[in-house]
Amino acid sequence: MKRGRVKLLLLAALFVTPPLAGWIVYVMDWTPGATANYGTLVEPRPIAAEPLARLRGKWVLVQIDASSCAKPCEQKLYYMRQVRRAQGRQMQRVERLWILTDAGTPASALAPLTEGLQLARGDASLIAAFPAERAPADHIYLVDPLGNLMLRFPRDPQPGKMVKDLE
């Protein structure tokens, strides 16, 4: 008789505990801590310009720089390439886009970094669509498969954390 009551109480506790825990969390107004994103979330906005329209359906890492490509530009190209490769079998879901801010042509020495990279010329309205703390060239941006700008990474990002954001 005693074992039956213990089983009944354990069974009742099994069904009562989840709603009770939910009610306690609700009453205490618990909210989760900081977000887990490394990149800075930006107000999602559609970017329907031609270079991004043809890449629709893919995640796109975007860099905005001059064709002369100084050392920080090269570093961003390297990070974008490595982050894409780190996706492994899912690598085809990620594209890279370099929006050139001038009429020049990238140096041939950049060929290893630009293999498979999409190039496009950016006018002032396209470049203005990418929010920046100082200048769009200071960041790497992430555009989702629907063409919405989602994240902004710092000038010298930590590639491992970028990989986690893409996963």
CNS distance restraints for C-alpha pairs under 8 A (distance, minus, plus):
assign (resid   1 and name CA) (resid   5 and name CA) 6.73 0.50 0.50
assign (resid   2 and name CA) (resid   6 and name CA) 6.48 0.50 0.50
assign (resid   3 and name CA) (resid   7 and name CA) 6.24 0.50 0.50
assign (resid   4 and name CA) (resid   8 and name CA) 6.19 0.50 0.50
assign (resid   5 and name CA) (resid   9 and name CA) 6.13 0.50 0.50
assign (resid   6 and name CA) (resid  10 and name CA) 6.16 0.50 0.50
assign (resid   7 and name CA) (resid  11 and name CA) 6.08 0.50 0.50
assign (resid   8 and name CA) (resid  12 and name CA) 6.13 0.50 0.50
assign (resid   9 and name CA) (resid  13 and name CA) 6.08 0.50 0.50
assign (resid  10 and name CA) (resid  14 and name CA) 6.16 0.50 0.50
assign (resid  11 and name CA) (resid  15 and name CA) 6.64 0.50 0.50
assign (resid  12 and name CA) (resid  16 and name CA) 6.07 0.50 0.50
assign (resid  13 and name CA) (resid  17 and name CA) 5.68 0.50 0.50
assign (resid  14 and name CA) (resid  18 and name CA) 7.73 0.50 0.50
assign (resid  15 and name CA) (resid  19 and name CA) 7.88 0.50 0.50
assign (resid  16 and name CA) (resid  20 and name CA) 6.19 0.50 0.50
assign (resid  17 and name CA) (resid  21 and name CA) 6.02 0.50 0.50
assign (resid  18 and name CA) (resid  22 and name CA) 6.16 0.50 0.50
assign (resid  19 and name CA) (resid  23 and name CA) 6.10 0.50 0.50
assign (resid  20 and name CA) (resid  24 and name CA) 6.27 0.50 0.50
assign (resid  21 and name CA) (resid  25 and name CA) 6.27 0.50 0.50
assign (resid  22 and name CA) (resid  26 and name CA) 6.17 0.50 0.50
assign (resid  23 and name CA) (resid  27 and name CA) 6.09 0.50 0.50
assign (resid  24 and name CA) (resid  28 and name CA) 6.09 0.50 0.50
assign (resid  25 and name CA) (resid  29 and name CA) 6.17 0.50 0.50
assign (resid  25 and name CA) (resid  30 and name CA) 5.63 0.50 0.50
assign (resid  26 and name CA) (resid  30 and name CA) 6.62 0.50 0.50
assign (resid  37 and name CA) (resid  41 and name CA) 7.74 0.50 0.50
assign (resid  37 and name CA) (resid 165 and name CA) 6.03 0.50 0.50
assign (resid  38 and name CA) (resid 153 and name CA) 7.61 0.50 0.50
assign (resid  38 and name CA) (resid 161 and name CA) 5.97 0.50 0.50
assign (resid  38 and name CA) (resid 162 and name CA) 6.71 0.50 0.50
assign (resid  38 and name CA) (resid 165 and name CA) 6.60 0.50 0.50
assign (resid  39 and name CA) (resid 151 and name CA) 5.55 0.50 0.50
assign (resid  39 and name CA) (resid 152 and name CA) 5.38 0.50 0.50
assign (resid  39 and name CA) (resid 153 and name CA) 4.67 0.50 0.50
assign (resid  39 and name CA) (resid 154 and name CA) 7.42 0.50 0.50
assign (resid  39 and name CA) (resid 162 and name CA) 7.17 0.50 0.50
assign (resid  39 and name CA) (resid 165 and name CA) 7.34 0.50 0.50
assign (resid  40 and name CA) (resid 151 and name CA) 5.42 0.50 0.50
assign (resid  40 and name CA) (resid 152 and name CA) 5.10 0.50 0.50
assign (resid  40 and name CA) (resid 153 and name CA) 6.28 0.50 0.50
assign (resid  41 and name CA) (resid 150 and name CA) 5.99 0.50 0.50
assign (resid  41 and name CA) (resid 151 and name CA) 4.70 0.50 0.50
assign (resid  41 and name CA) (resid 152 and name CA) 6.55 0.50 0.50
assign (resid  42 and name CA) (resid 131 and name CA) 7.87 0.50 0.50
assign (resid  42 and name CA) (resid 149 and name CA) 7.28 0.50 0.50
assign (resid  42 and name CA) (resid 150 and name CA) 5.63 0.50 0.50
assign (resid  42 and name CA) (resid 151 and name CA) 5.64 0.50 0.50
assign (resid  42 and name CA) (resid 152 and name CA) 6.87 0.50 0.50
assign (resid  43 and name CA) (resid 149 and name CA) 7.74 0.50 0.50
assign (resid  43 and name CA) (resid 150 and name CA) 7.00 0.50 0.50
assign (resid  44 and name CA) (resid 148 and name CA) 5.78 0.50 0.50
assign (resid  44 and name CA) (resid 149 and name CA) 5.36 0.50 0.50
assign (resid  44 and name CA) (resid 150 and name CA) 5.30 0.50 0.50
assign (resid  45 and name CA) (resid 148 and name CA) 5.12 0.50 0.50
assign (resid  45 and name CA) (resid 149 and name CA) 5.48 0.50 0.50
assign (resid  45 and name CA) (resid 150 and name CA) 7.63 0.50 0.50
assign (resid  46 and name CA) (resid 146 and name CA) 7.90 0.50 0.50
assign (resid  46 and name CA) (resid 147 and name CA) 5.55 0.50 0.50
assign (resid  46 and name CA) (resid 148 and name CA) 4.17 0.50 0.50
assign (resid  46 and name CA) (resid 149 and name CA) 6.29 0.50 0.50
assign (resid  47 and name CA) (resid  52 and name CA) 7.04 0.50 0.50
assign (resid  47 and name CA) (resid  53 and name CA) 7.95 0.50 0.50
assign (resid  47 and name CA) (resid 129 and name CA) 7.22 0.50 0.50
assign (resid  47 and name CA) (resid 147 and name CA) 5.72 0.50 0.50
assign (resid  47 and name CA) (resid 148 and name CA) 5.92 0.50 0.50
assign (resid  47 and name CA) (resid 149 and name CA) 6.79 0.50 0.50
assign (resid  48 and name CA) (resid  52 and name CA) 6.51 0.50 0.50
assign (resid  48 and name CA) (resid  53 and name CA) 5.68 0.50 0.50
assign (resid  48 and name CA) (resid 147 and name CA) 6.70 0.50 0.50
assign (resid  49 and name CA) (resid  53 and name CA) 5.99 0.50 0.50
assign (resid  49 and name CA) (resid 126 and name CA) 6.83 0.50 0.50
assign (resid  50 and name CA) (resid  54 and name CA) 6.38 0.50 0.50
assign (resid  51 and name CA) (resid  55 and name CA) 7.06 0.50 0.50
assign (resid  51 and name CA) (resid 120 and name CA) 6.13 0.50 0.50
assign (resid  52 and name CA) (resid  56 and name CA) 6.41 0.50 0.50
assign (resid  52 and name CA) (resid 147 and name CA) 6.73 0.50 0.50
assign (resid  53 and name CA) (resid 147 and name CA) 7.02 0.50 0.50
assign (resid  55 and name CA) (resid  60 and name CA) 7.42 0.50 0.50
assign (resid  55 and name CA) (resid  95 and name CA) 7.53 0.50 0.50
assign (resid  55 and name CA) (resid 145 and name CA) 7.94 0.50 0.50
assign (resid  56 and name CA) (resid 145 and name CA) 5.43 0.50 0.50
assign (resid  56 and name CA) (resid 146 and name CA) 6.08 0.50 0.50
assign (resid  56 and name CA) (resid 147 and name CA) 5.99 0.50 0.50
assign (resid  57 and name CA) (resid 144 and name CA) 7.87 0.50 0.50
assign (resid  57 and name CA) (resid 145 and name CA) 4.17 0.50 0.50
assign (resid  57 and name CA) (resid 146 and name CA) 6.20 0.50 0.50
assign (resid  57 and name CA) (resid 147 and name CA) 7.89 0.50 0.50
assign (resid  58 and name CA) (resid  93 and name CA) 5.16 0.50 0.50
assign (resid  58 and name CA) (resid  94 and name CA) 5.60 0.50 0.50
assign (resid  58 and name CA) (resid  95 and name CA) 6.48 0.50 0.50
assign (resid  58 and name CA) (resid 144 and name CA) 6.80 0.50 0.50
assign (resid  58 and name CA) (resid 145 and name CA) 4.49 0.50 0.50
assign (resid  58 and name CA) (resid 146 and name CA) 7.97 0.50 0.50
assign (resid  59 and name CA) (resid  93 and name CA) 6.09 0.50 0.50
assign (resid  59 and name CA) (resid  94 and name CA) 4.68 0.50 0.50
assign (resid  59 and name CA) (resid  95 and name CA) 6.15 0.50 0.50
assign (resid  59 and name CA) (resid 142 and name CA) 7.01 0.50 0.50
assign (resid  59 and name CA) (resid 143 and name CA) 5.80 0.50 0.50
assign (resid  59 and name CA) (resid 144 and name CA) 4.82 0.50 0.50
assign (resid  59 and name CA) (resid 145 and name CA) 5.05 0.50 0.50
assign (resid  60 and name CA) (resid  94 and name CA) 5.68 0.50 0.50
assign (resid  60 and name CA) (resid  95 and name CA) 4.74 0.50 0.50
assign (resid  60 and name CA) (resid  96 and name CA) 5.50 0.50 0.50
assign (resid  60 and name CA) (resid  97 and name CA) 6.76 0.50 0.50
assign (resid  60 and name CA) (resid 141 and name CA) 7.98 0.50 0.50
assign (resid  60 and name CA) (resid 142 and name CA) 5.67 0.50 0.50
assign (resid  60 and name CA) (resid 143 and name CA) 5.05 0.50 0.50
assign (resid  60 and name CA) (resid 144 and name CA) 6.58 0.50 0.50
assign (resid  60 and name CA) (resid 145 and name CA) 7.54 0.50 0.50
assign (resid  61 and name CA) (resid  80 and name CA) 6.76 0.50 0.50
assign (resid  61 and name CA) (resid  94 and name CA) 7.36 0.50 0.50
assign (resid  61 and name CA) (resid  95 and name CA) 6.28 0.50 0.50
assign (resid  61 and name CA) (resid  96 and name CA) 4.81 0.50 0.50
assign (resid  61 and name CA) (resid  97 and name CA) 6.13 0.50 0.50
assign (resid  61 and name CA) (resid 140 and name CA) 6.68 0.50 0.50
assign (resid  61 and name CA) (resid 141 and name CA) 5.63 0.50 0.50
assign (resid  61 and name CA) (resid 142 and name CA) 4.79 0.50 0.50
assign (resid  61 and name CA) (resid 143 and name CA) 6.57 0.50 0.50
assign (resid  62 and name CA) (resid  96 and name CA) 6.05 0.50 0.50
assign (resid  62 and name CA) (resid  97 and name CA) 4.80 0.50 0.50
assign (resid  62 and name CA) (resid  98 and name CA) 5.89 0.50 0.50
assign (resid  62 and name CA) (resid  99 and name CA) 7.24 0.50 0.50
assign (resid  62 and name CA) (resid 140 and name CA) 5.68 0.50 0.50
assign (resid  62 and name CA) (resid 141 and name CA) 4.92 0.50 0.50
assign (resid  62 and name CA) (resid 142 and name CA) 6.23 0.50 0.50
assign (resid  62 and name CA) (resid 143 and name CA) 7.48 0.50 0.50
assign (resid  63 and name CA) (resid  76 and name CA) 7.46 0.50 0.50
assign (resid  63 and name CA) (resid  77 and name CA) 7.76 0.50 0.50
assign (resid  63 and name CA) (resid  97 and name CA) 6.29 0.50 0.50
assign (resid  63 and name CA) (resid  98 and name CA) 4.85 0.50 0.50
assign (resid  63 and name CA) (resid  99 and name CA) 6.12 0.50 0.50
assign (resid  63 and name CA) (resid 137 and name CA) 6.95 0.50 0.50
assign (resid  63 and name CA) (resid 139 and name CA) 6.96 0.50 0.50
assign (resid  63 and name CA) (resid 140 and name CA) 5.12 0.50 0.50
assign (resid  63 and name CA) (resid 141 and name CA) 6.57 0.50 0.50
assign (resid  64 and name CA) (resid  98 and name CA) 5.86 0.50 0.50
assign (resid  64 and name CA) (resid  99 and name CA) 4.75 0.50 0.50
assign (resid  64 and name CA) (resid 100 and name CA) 6.10 0.50 0.50
assign (resid  64 and name CA) (resid 101 and name CA) 6.84 0.50 0.50
assign (resid  64 and name CA) (resid 127 and name CA) 7.54 0.50 0.50
assign (resid  64 and name CA) (resid 136 and name CA) 6.22 0.50 0.50
assign (resid  64 and name CA) (resid 137 and name CA) 5.03 0.50 0.50
assign (resid  64 and name CA) (resid 139 and name CA) 7.82 0.50 0.50
assign (resid  64 and name CA) (resid 140 and name CA) 7.70 0.50 0.50
assign (resid  65 and name CA) (resid  69 and name CA) 6.75 0.50 0.50
assign (resid  65 and name CA) (resid  73 and name CA) 6.71 0.50 0.50
assign (resid  65 and name CA) (resid  98 and name CA) 7.23 0.50 0.50
assign (resid  65 and name CA) (resid  99 and name CA) 6.47 0.50 0.50
assign (resid  65 and name CA) (resid 100 and name CA) 5.44 0.50 0.50
assign (resid  65 and name CA) (resid 101 and name CA) 5.76 0.50 0.50
assign (resid  65 and name CA) (resid 137 and name CA) 5.30 0.50 0.50
assign (resid  66 and name CA) (resid 100 and name CA) 5.29 0.50 0.50
assign (resid  66 and name CA) (resid 101 and name CA) 4.92 0.50 0.50
assign (resid  66 and name CA) (resid 102 and name CA) 5.66 0.50 0.50
assign (resid  66 and name CA) (resid 104 and name CA) 7.74 0.50 0.50
assign (resid  67 and name CA) (resid 100 and name CA) 5.93 0.50 0.50
assign (resid  67 and name CA) (resid 101 and name CA) 7.24 0.50 0.50
assign (resid  67 and name CA) (resid 102 and name CA) 6.53 0.50 0.50
assign (resid  67 and name CA) (resid 103 and name CA) 7.63 0.50 0.50
assign (resid  67 and name CA) (resid 104 and name CA) 5.41 0.50 0.50
assign (resid  67 and name CA) (resid 105 and name CA) 5.52 0.50 0.50
assign (resid  67 and name CA) (resid 106 and name CA) 4.72 0.50 0.50
assign (resid  67 and name CA) (resid 107 and name CA) 7.63 0.50 0.50
assign (resid  68 and name CA) (resid 104 and name CA) 7.33 0.50 0.50
assign (resid  68 and name CA) (resid 105 and name CA) 7.62 0.50 0.50
assign (resid  68 and name CA) (resid 106 and name CA) 6.15 0.50 0.50
assign (resid  68 and name CA) (resid 107 and name CA) 7.15 0.50 0.50
assign (resid  69 and name CA) (resid  73 and name CA) 5.11 0.50 0.50
assign (resid  69 and name CA) (resid  74 and name CA) 6.24 0.50 0.50
assign (resid  69 and name CA) (resid 106 and name CA) 7.16 0.50 0.50
assign (resid  70 and name CA) (resid  74 and name CA) 6.40 0.50 0.50
assign (resid  71 and name CA) (resid  75 and name CA) 6.20 0.50 0.50
assign (resid  72 and name CA) (resid  76 and name CA) 6.29 0.50 0.50
assign (resid  72 and name CA) (resid 155 and name CA) 7.53 0.50 0.50
assign (resid  72 and name CA) (resid 156 and name CA) 7.83 0.50 0.50
assign (resid  73 and name CA) (resid  77 and name CA) 6.30 0.50 0.50
assign (resid  74 and name CA) (resid  78 and name CA) 6.20 0.50 0.50
assign (resid  74 and name CA) (resid 110 and name CA) 7.70 0.50 0.50
assign (resid  74 and name CA) (resid 113 and name CA) 7.77 0.50 0.50
assign (resid  75 and name CA) (resid  79 and name CA) 6.20 0.50 0.50
assign (resid  75 and name CA) (resid 156 and name CA) 7.85 0.50 0.50
assign (resid  76 and name CA) (resid  80 and name CA) 6.06 0.50 0.50
assign (resid  76 and name CA) (resid 140 and name CA) 7.23 0.50 0.50
assign (resid  76 and name CA) (resid 155 and name CA) 7.35 0.50 0.50
assign (resid  76 and name CA) (resid 156 and name CA) 7.43 0.50 0.50
assign (resid  77 and name CA) (resid  81 and name CA) 6.22 0.50 0.50
assign (resid  77 and name CA) (resid 113 and name CA) 6.03 0.50 0.50
assign (resid  77 and name CA) (resid 114 and name CA) 7.29 0.50 0.50
assign (resid  78 and name CA) (resid  82 and name CA) 6.19 0.50 0.50
assign (resid  78 and name CA) (resid 113 and name CA) 5.95 0.50 0.50
assign (resid  79 and name CA) (resid  83 and name CA) 5.95 0.50 0.50
assign (resid  79 and name CA) (resid 157 and name CA) 7.94 0.50 0.50
assign (resid  79 and name CA) (resid 159 and name CA) 6.20 0.50 0.50
assign (resid  80 and name CA) (resid  84 and name CA) 6.17 0.50 0.50
assign (resid  80 and name CA) (resid  96 and name CA) 6.93 0.50 0.50
assign (resid  81 and name CA) (resid  85 and name CA) 6.26 0.50 0.50
assign (resid  81 and name CA) (resid  96 and name CA) 7.64 0.50 0.50
assign (resid  81 and name CA) (resid 113 and name CA) 6.85 0.50 0.50
assign (resid  82 and name CA) (resid  86 and name CA) 6.02 0.50 0.50
assign (resid  82 and name CA) (resid 159 and name CA) 7.66 0.50 0.50
assign (resid  83 and name CA) (resid  87 and name CA) 6.81 0.50 0.50
assign (resid  83 and name CA) (resid 159 and name CA) 6.20 0.50 0.50
assign (resid  83 and name CA) (resid 160 and name CA) 7.72 0.50 0.50
assign (resid  83 and name CA) (resid 162 and name CA) 6.86 0.50 0.50
assign (resid  83 and name CA) (resid 163 and name CA) 5.65 0.50 0.50
assign (resid  84 and name CA) (resid  88 and name CA) 7.96 0.50 0.50
assign (resid  84 and name CA) (resid  91 and name CA) 5.70 0.50 0.50
assign (resid  84 and name CA) (resid  94 and name CA) 6.19 0.50 0.50
assign (resid  84 and name CA) (resid  95 and name CA) 7.49 0.50 0.50
assign (resid  84 and name CA) (resid 163 and name CA) 7.98 0.50 0.50
assign (resid  85 and name CA) (resid  91 and name CA) 5.97 0.50 0.50
assign (resid  86 and name CA) (resid  91 and name CA) 7.42 0.50 0.50
assign (resid  86 and name CA) (resid 163 and name CA) 6.89 0.50 0.50
assign (resid  87 and name CA) (resid  91 and name CA) 4.85 0.50 0.50
assign (resid  87 and name CA) (resid 163 and name CA) 7.23 0.50 0.50
assign (resid  87 and name CA) (resid 167 and name CA) 7.55 0.50 0.50
assign (resid  90 and name CA) (resid  94 and name CA) 7.62 0.50 0.50
assign (resid  95 and name CA) (resid 117 and name CA) 7.36 0.50 0.50
assign (resid  95 and name CA) (resid 118 and name CA) 7.80 0.50 0.50
assign (resid  96 and name CA) (resid 116 and name CA) 7.77 0.50 0.50
assign (resid  96 and name CA) (resid 117 and name CA) 5.28 0.50 0.50
assign (resid  96 and name CA) (resid 118 and name CA) 6.08 0.50 0.50
assign (resid  97 and name CA) (resid 117 and name CA) 5.91 0.50 0.50
assign (resid  97 and name CA) (resid 118 and name CA) 4.68 0.50 0.50
assign (resid  97 and name CA) (resid 119 and name CA) 5.90 0.50 0.50
assign (resid  97 and name CA) (resid 120 and name CA) 7.42 0.50 0.50
assign (resid  98 and name CA) (resid 117 and name CA) 7.11 0.50 0.50
assign (resid  98 and name CA) (resid 118 and name CA) 6.20 0.50 0.50
assign (resid  98 and name CA) (resid 119 and name CA) 5.03 0.50 0.50
assign (resid  98 and name CA) (resid 120 and name CA) 6.37 0.50 0.50
assign (resid  99 and name CA) (resid 119 and name CA) 6.08 0.50 0.50
assign (resid  99 and name CA) (resid 120 and name CA) 4.92 0.50 0.50
assign (resid  99 and name CA) (resid 121 and name CA) 5.52 0.50 0.50
assign (resid  99 and name CA) (resid 122 and name CA) 5.53 0.50 0.50
assign (resid 100 and name CA) (resid 119 and name CA) 7.15 0.50 0.50
assign (resid 100 and name CA) (resid 120 and name CA) 6.00 0.50 0.50
assign (resid 100 and name CA) (resid 121 and name CA) 4.81 0.50 0.50
assign (resid 100 and name CA) (resid 122 and name CA) 5.75 0.50 0.50
assign (resid 101 and name CA) (resid 121 and name CA) 6.38 0.50 0.50
assign (resid 101 and name CA) (resid 122 and name CA) 5.58 0.50 0.50
assign (resid 101 and name CA) (resid 123 and name CA) 7.23 0.50 0.50
assign (resid 102 and name CA) (resid 121 and name CA) 7.21 0.50 0.50
assign (resid 102 and name CA) (resid 122 and name CA) 7.84 0.50 0.50
assign (resid 103 and name CA) (resid 121 and name CA) 7.46 0.50 0.50
assign (resid 106 and name CA) (resid 110 and name CA) 7.02 0.50 0.50
assign (resid 107 and name CA) (resid 111 and name CA) 7.68 0.50 0.50
assign (resid 110 and name CA) (resid 114 and name CA) 6.14 0.50 0.50
assign (resid 111 and name CA) (resid 115 and name CA) 6.01 0.50 0.50
assign (resid 122 and name CA) (resid 126 and name CA) 5.84 0.50 0.50
assign (resid 122 and name CA) (resid 127 and name CA) 6.19 0.50 0.50
assign (resid 123 and name CA) (resid 127 and name CA) 6.36 0.50 0.50
assign (resid 124 and name CA) (resid 128 and name CA) 6.00 0.50 0.50
assign (resid 125 and name CA) (resid 129 and name CA) 6.49 0.50 0.50
assign (resid 126 and name CA) (resid 130 and name CA) 7.52 0.50 0.50
assign (resid 127 and name CA) (resid 136 and name CA) 7.18 0.50 0.50
assign (resid 130 and name CA) (resid 136 and name CA) 6.32 0.50 0.50
assign (resid 130 and name CA) (resid 141 and name CA) 7.90 0.50 0.50
assign (resid 130 and name CA) (resid 149 and name CA) 7.84 0.50 0.50
assign (resid 131 and name CA) (resid 136 and name CA) 6.64 0.50 0.50
assign (resid 132 and name CA) (resid 136 and name CA) 5.11 0.50 0.50
assign (resid 132 and name CA) (resid 138 and name CA) 7.39 0.50 0.50
assign (resid 132 and name CA) (resid 139 and name CA) 7.30 0.50 0.50
assign (resid 134 and name CA) (resid 138 and name CA) 7.19 0.50 0.50
assign (resid 135 and name CA) (resid 139 and name CA) 7.90 0.50 0.50
assign (resid 137 and name CA) (resid 155 and name CA) 7.91 0.50 0.50
assign (resid 138 and name CA) (resid 154 and name CA) 6.72 0.50 0.50
assign (resid 138 and name CA) (resid 155 and name CA) 4.79 0.50 0.50
assign (resid 139 and name CA) (resid 152 and name CA) 6.29 0.50 0.50
assign (resid 139 and name CA) (resid 153 and name CA) 5.48 0.50 0.50
assign (resid 139 and name CA) (resid 154 and name CA) 4.98 0.50 0.50
assign (resid 139 and name CA) (resid 155 and name CA) 4.70 0.50 0.50
assign (resid 140 and name CA) (resid 152 and name CA) 5.89 0.50 0.50
assign (resid 140 and name CA) (resid 153 and name CA) 5.07 0.50 0.50
assign (resid 140 and name CA) (resid 154 and name CA) 6.67 0.50 0.50
assign (resid 140 and name CA) (resid 155 and name CA) 6.84 0.50 0.50
assign (resid 141 and name CA) (resid 149 and name CA) 7.39 0.50 0.50
assign (resid 141 and name CA) (resid 150 and name CA) 7.62 0.50 0.50
assign (resid 141 and name CA) (resid 151 and name CA) 5.72 0.50 0.50
assign (resid 141 and name CA) (resid 152 and name CA) 4.53 0.50 0.50
assign (resid 141 and name CA) (resid 153 and name CA) 6.07 0.50 0.50
assign (resid 142 and name CA) (resid 149 and name CA) 6.16 0.50 0.50
assign (resid 142 and name CA) (resid 150 and name CA) 5.77 0.50 0.50
assign (resid 142 and name CA) (resid 151 and name CA) 5.07 0.50 0.50
assign (resid 142 and name CA) (resid 152 and name CA) 6.39 0.50 0.50
assign (resid 143 and name CA) (resid 147 and name CA) 5.89 0.50 0.50
assign (resid 143 and name CA) (resid 148 and name CA) 5.39 0.50 0.50
assign (resid 143 and name CA) (resid 149 and name CA) 4.37 0.50 0.50
assign (resid 143 and name CA) (resid 150 and name CA) 5.61 0.50 0.50
assign (resid 143 and name CA) (resid 151 and name CA) 7.23 0.50 0.50
assign (resid 144 and name CA) (resid 148 and name CA) 5.38 0.50 0.50
assign (resid 144 and name CA) (resid 149 and name CA) 6.45 0.50 0.50
assign (resid 144 and name CA) (resid 150 and name CA) 6.58 0.50 0.50
assign (resid 153 and name CA) (resid 157 and name CA) 6.26 0.50 0.50
assign (resid 153 and name CA) (resid 162 and name CA) 7.85 0.50 0.50
assign (resid 157 and name CA) (resid 162 and name CA) 7.43 0.50 0.50
assign (resid 158 and name CA) (resid 162 and name CA) 6.48 0.50 0.50
assign (resid 159 and name CA) (resid 163 and name CA) 6.18 0.50 0.50
assign (resid 160 and name CA) (resid 164 and name CA) 6.53 0.50 0.50
assign (resid 161 and name CA) (resid 165 and name CA) 6.39 0.50 0.50
assign (resid 162 and name CA) (resid 166 and name CA) 6.38 0.50 0.50
assign (resid 163 and name CA) (resid 167 and name CA) 6.24 0.50 0.50
